[in-house]
Amino acid sequence: MPPPDEDDWSDSDEELGSEVETSVLLGISDGLITSVNELADAAVSRIGGHPAFLPTNEPPISSSQCKICSFPMELLVQLWCPFENSPMDRALYVWGCANPGCQRKDGSVRAWRGLRFNEKYAAKLQAKLARKQEQEETKRLGELAKVASKTNPFSLKASTETTSPFALGAQIFGDLASGANLSNETVQKELSEDEESDNESATSEQTLLTAMTNATLSESPWAAASAYLPPLYLSTASEYLPPKPKAKAPFGAQVSELAVEEDGKDISWAFEPYENSLEVDQVFERFIKRVGYEGEQCIRYELNGTPLPFSSDKIFESLFPTPSSDPLPVTKPDFKVVFPQRRTYSPSSSVLSPCPSCKGNRVFESF
C-alpha cells in the first residue's frame, strides 16, 4: 500500500469499510498452471506460456510477429472475456516483443481476439428471451382483464355476484386457488428450465474443453514458438480505492459532494481529470498513485471504460485533449481566479480510427 496522504488527514480516513469499489476489474497473478487440461482450455486466463485457441481454425503464427523485427512475439496475457448475453465465446490475446530495440515502438505490442459461435448457449439465450416475452405478455393481458372487469358492470362476474350471494365465497377462494396454481406452475417451470439450462451449460463447457484438449499444439508451429514459461493463472478481483480526503474550505464556502452513482459507487475517478503542470508529470503521478493501491495488478479490465495513461506523451494529448477556455481579461476590474484546466477522455480521438464496419467510435476495454 502507498504511504497515506498526510494532507488533511483525519481519523475518519482510517475507518473500516470506507473504501469505494470501482467498475474496474484487476488481473492478478495466482500461481502456476500445471494441469494439462487447463493449459489447453481457452477459458483459463493466463500470463505467459503458449496460447490456447478456441476449437476453430488455428490462426497463422504470422499473426504474432513483431511488425518491426518480424520475429514471433511472446504471449503476454490471454484473457477469457465473453460479453454478457452474447452467444459468442471470446478470448483476447496480447503479444509483446522481447527485443529491446523494438520496445516502445509501434507494432511491438499486438492484440487480437478469438471468437466462436456457441450454438447451445445461443439456443439458451433465445429460450430465455422467449420466456421473458411470454411473461410480459401474460402480465399485460392480466392487467387488461383486471381493468375490463372493473369498468364493465355487466360482466359475468358482476352478474354472478348479484344473483348468487352464496357463491361469493366459493368464487373468491376459487380465483385465489387458480392464481396460486398458475403461480406455482410458472415457478416450477422456471426452475425446471433453469436446471435444464445449467445442465446444458455444463455439457457445453465439457464439450468445449474436450474439443480444445484434442486440438493440442504438438503438431503446430505455435508449440515451437518462444514463450514466457511457466504460465501463471490470471485471477480477477474488484478494484477498491480509499475515499478522497476532504479538502479544507474557507468558512461559509459551499462544497459540492462527490459524484455518486445510483448504486452508491463513487464515480469521481471515472472521469479521470488531469491538471496541466510544468513542474511534474501529473499523469505519471496519478498513474503511480492509482496502481499503488493494488501493487500486484498486471492488467486492468473495464469494458467501455476510461483508460489510465501513464505519461504526458502524444497519445495522452490525443486521448485527453485540452479543453477550450474563455480568453482571460486583461483589465484590472475584470481580474478573476482561473483554475487549472482539466482534461476528460475523448473516445473520438484521432488516434482511434472508427470501426470499419459500422463507422462508430471504438470503446476502451482493457490494458
N, C-alpha and C positions, 0 to 999 in steps of 0.2 A: 504494500500500500504506500502511496506517496505521503510525504510529510503533510500534516494538517496545515491549512491556511490560517496563519496567525492573525490575519486582519479580521477585525470584527468578530473575534472568537467568543463563544459563549457556551455554557454548559448544555444548552438546548441542542447544540450541534452534535453532541455525542449521544443523544438519546437513541435507544434501540428501536429498530423498525422505522427509522427516519429515511432510509434510502428509497429512491424513486426508481421504479422499473421503467426502462425504455422499450421501444419496439425493436431493438437490435438484438440479434442472436449472436453469441460469441462461439467460435470454434476453438476448442481446447484439446491439446494432445492428451490421450488417455491410454497409453500403454501399447505394447507390441501386438501386432496381428499375427497369430501363429496358426490359426485354423485355415486349412486348405480351402474349405468351402467358403469361408468369409473372404479370402483373398480373391476368389472368383466371383463374388457377389457384388454386383454394381450398386446395390442398395446399402453397402457398407462404406460410409465416408472415411477417407483416409488421408494421411500426409505421407508423401513419398511412395516408393515402391513402383510396381508396374500397374497400369490401368486395368480395370475390369469393365469390359464393354457389355452393353445390352445385347441380347441374342438377336442381333440384326446383322447386316453386312458390316464386316470389320472395316474401320476406316484405314486408309493408306498411312503408312508410317511417315510419309512426307508431310502429313498434316501437323506433325510435331516438330518440324525442322525450324531452326532459327532462321529468320529472314536476313540475317547479317552474315553468319558463317556457314549456313546451310547444313549444319550438323543437327542430328536429332537432339531435342532438349529433354531434360528430366521432368518427370511429373512432380509438380509441387503439391497440388491438392486435387482430390477427387471428391465431389460433393453431390450427395443424393438429395435432390430438391424438387420433387414433383409439385406442380401447382395444386392448390386445393380445388376439389371438384373438377378435376381435369382427367380425361381418360388416357393421358399420355404419361408413360414412365419417363423420367427425366433425370439426367445426371450432367454435372458440369465438370470439365477437365481444364486445369490451369497448368501450363508448362512454362519453364524458365530455363534460360541458357546459363550454363556454369562457366562459360568462357569469360574471363574478366574483361577482355576487350570488347565484348558485346553488351555488357550490362549497362543499364541506364540509357539504352538506345532503343528507338522504335523498332519493334519486331523481335526483341529479345525475350519478351513475355507474350504468350499467346493463350487464348482461352476459346473453347468451343463446347458445345453441348451434344449429348446423345439423347435421341428420342425414340420411343417405341410405343405404338398404339396397343393399349391393354384392352382387348375385346371383352373380357369378363367384367372388368371394372367399369367399362363403358355401359354394359348392359345393366349393371347395378345402379349406376347413376341415372340411367333412363327410367328404371323402375322406381327409383326414389322420387324423380320428378313427376312421374305419372301418379304416384300415391299422394304427393303433395297437392297436385291439381285436383284429384278426386276429393280430398278432404276439404279443399277450399270451395269446390262446387257444392258438396253436401252441406257445408255451413251456410252458403249463400241461399240454397233452397230452403233450409230450415228457417232462416231469418225472414224470407219472403212468406212462408206459410204462417209464421207467427204474426206478421203484420196483417195478413189477409184475415186471419181468424179474429183479430181484434176489431177490424174495420167492417166486417160483414156480419150484421146481426142476424141474418137469415141463414147462416151456415149450419151444417148438420149438427155440429157440436152444441151450438146455442139452442137449437130446437130440441135436442135430446135433453139438455139440462132443464128446459122449461117444462116439458111434458112428463119427464120421469125423474122426480127428485130423488127416488130411492136408488137410481142408477148412478148418482153423482159420485158417491164414494168409490164404487167399483171402477167407474171411468177414470177417476183421478189416479187410483192405485194402478190401474191397467196401463195408463200412459207412463207412469214412473217406471213400472217394470219393463215396459217396452223400451224406454230410453236407456235404462240401465243395461238391458241385454244388448242393445245396439252398441253402447259404450264399451261393454266388456268384450264384445266380438271385435270391435275395432282395435282395442288394446292388444288382445290376443293375436290378432292378425299382424299388427305391427311388430310384436315381439317375435312371432314366428318368422316374419320376413327379415328382421334384424339378425336372428340367429342363422338363418339360411345365408344371408349376405356375409356374415362373419365366416361361416364355413367356406363359402365360395372364395372369400378373400384369402383365407389361409391356404386353400388349394391352389389359388392363382400364384401366391407367393412361392409355394413349394415348387410349382411347375416352372416359374421363372428361375428359381435357384438351380433346379435340375438342369435346365437348358444352359445356364451360364457355366455350371460346373463341367458339363460335357464339352462346352466350347472353350477349351483351355488354350493357353498361349504357347504350348510346347512346340507347335509347328508354325508359329507365327513370327514374323520379323520383330514384333514387339518384345518377344522373350529375350532377344539378344541386345535390346536397347539398354543404354545406361540408365541407372535409376538410383535414387537415394534409398538405401536399404539400412535397416529393415523398415517396412511400412508401419505406421502408427495409426491407431484409432483416432478419429476426429469426433469428439463428443460436443454437443451443443449445450449452452447454458444462457439464461437470460442476463442481460446487462443491467446492473444496478448502479446508480450514481447518488452521491450524497446531495442533499438539497443545497442550493446556492446560499451562502451566508447573507444575512440581511444587512444591507448597506446602511450606514448611519446617515440619516437625513436631517436637515435643519428643522428646528421646531416649527410646527404648523404646516410643513410641506406635505403634499398629498403623494402617497406611494401606491403605485398600482401593484396588484398581486401577480404572481407568476401565471403564465398561461397553463390552464389545466384542461384536459380532455374530459368528456362526459364520464368516462370510467375512472377518473381520478388520477390518471397518469400525468406526470409533468411533461409537457411537450415543448418547453422553452429551449431545450437542446436541439430539437428537430429543425429549427430554423437556421442554426449554425451561423450566427452573425460574426463578422470579423472586423476588427478595428484596424485602420491604417496607422502604421507607426514606422518611423525611420530608425528607431533605436534598436528594437529587437524584432525577430521574426515572430509575429503574433500567431501565425498559422502553425508554425512548428511548436511553439509553446502550448497552444491549445491541444495539438495532437498528443504531445507527451503527457499532458495533464489528463486527457480523456482516456488514453490507453493505460495510463498508470494505475487506474482503479482496478484493473484486472490484468496484471502483467503477463499472465500465461496465455493470453489470447493470441491466436495466429491467423484468424480470419474473422471478419465481421460480415454478418448477413442481414440485410433488410431489403425486402422486395419493395420497389417503388419508394425507396428511402432517399436520404441525403448522404453523399459521400463525405468522408472525413479526410481532407487533404493534409499533407504534412510539410509542405514547403510553399513559399511565395514564388512559384515559378509561372511560366506562361500558361500551363494548364489551369492553375488556380485562377489566374487572371481571367481566363475564358469562362470557366465554370461558375465563378463568383465575381461577375463584373462589378465595377464601381458604379454605384447608383448616381443618377444625375442630381445635382443640387442647385438651389437658387443662388444667383450672384450675391456676393457679400456687399453690404452697404459700406460706403466709404466716408460718409459724413458722420460727425460725432453724435448728433442726436439719434441716429439710427443704429448705433452700436448694439450688438446683441451677442448672446452666448451661442457659439457654434459647437455642437457636439461632434465627435469623430464619426465619419461616415461608416455605415455598416453594410456589409455585403450579404446577399442571400443567394442560394443555389438557383441557377438558371438551366433547366433541362434542355432549353432550346439553344444551347451554346453552339458556336460554330465548330467546336471540337467534335461534337457528337453529330454525325450525319444522320438524317432521318431514316426511318425504316424503308428499305427499297420496295417493300410490298404495299404497305398502307400509307406511306409517307408521313406517318405520325412520329412524334418525339419518342426517343428511347428513354427507358426508365432505368434507374440505378438498381442493382441487385446485391452485389457483394464484392468484397475485396479481401 
